[in-house]
Amino acid sequence: MMPLQEMSDRLEIQDLLARYSHAIDSQDWDALDTVFTADAHIDYTAAGGAVGPYPEIKAWLASVLPAFAVTQHLATTTKLDLDGDIAQARTILFNPMVSRDDQGEEHVLFVGLWYRDRLVRTDAGWRIAERVEEKGFMKAV
């Protein structure tokens, strides 16, 4: 049987990953402050994005994602390794992103990747201290 603390940690981390997806898809950039540590390092380059410290990446997300009419970050199947106040996670992401051209026609970019995260327990709960994307596929339709 899994210890109660491990069950709690797993549920809190699952909630953390869901909060990330909802913050991104609702473009609630300040909600990301409850997802990442203030000094987190984020690397989105595998899918053509930016790399750097959390404050820079937060600003970058706010500048590029509004170009999409709709995004859906479907994060699932997390492999989680807990070690006290530190955890390593690898999570599958399927991310359709809809844009519209000048004539209003929709185009969909399908992105499949993995998030590789290092998480830490803080006084405010679990947070992502490092996130690196691993590209699977990208297909424009």
Buried (B, 14 or more C-beta within 10 A) or exposed (E): EEEEEEEEBBEBBBEBBEBBBEBBBEEEBEBBBEBBBEEBBBBBEBBEBBBBEBEEBBEBBEEEBEEBEEBEBEBEEBEBEBEEEEBBBBBBBBBBBEBEEEEEEEEEBEBBBBBBBBBBBEEEEBBBBBBBBEEBEBEEE
